[in-house]
Amino acid sequence: MSTTTIVVIVVVAVLVLALVALLASKAATRRREHRRQEAQRLRQQAVRHDEPIAAERSRVENLRDEADVLRAEADQAEHRVAEAERDLALEEARQEDRLREADRIDPGRAHRA
């Protein structure tokens, strides 16, 4: 092989390698651009969903506040029930005391509770 042939082969090989590198670079650029466009599309979708998410978050907070109020009301009702039960037990005890006193005064008519 002559020197000219070797030089031509080397030049052609370098050109082929440069062409392959150029094509690979363009393909990588296209892939990056495609990924950027896909990311932008996803961001736009996310932004479109911001308002419904904010509305749902507000609804959840309102429900939580309502539940807090209902829990407080239920606690108050439980306290009122406990107080009423104490009052009832006291009245029942007083009634029993009155019946016992009546039985003590008039043993012939003993009340059976």
C-alpha positions, 0 to 999 in steps of 0.5 A: 500500500502506498502512502497516499492510500494510507493517508486517504484511508485515515482521512476517510476513517477520521471523516467517518468517525467525525460524521458518526460523532456528529450524528450521535451528538444530534441524536443526543440533542434531539433526545434532550429536547424531547425530554425537555418538551415532555418535562414542560408538558408534565409541568403544565399538567401539574399547574392545571391541577393546582387549582383543583388540589387547592380547592380540595385542600380547602375542603379538607381543612373545612371538614377538619374544622367542622369535625373539631367543632363537632368533637367539642360539642360531643365533649360538652354533651358527654359532660352534660350526660355525666352531670345528669347521670350524677343528678339522677343517681342523687335523686334516686338515692334521696327517693330511696332515703324517703322510702326507708324513712317512711318504712321506718315510721310505718313498718306495717306498710314497708315498701319493697324497692 
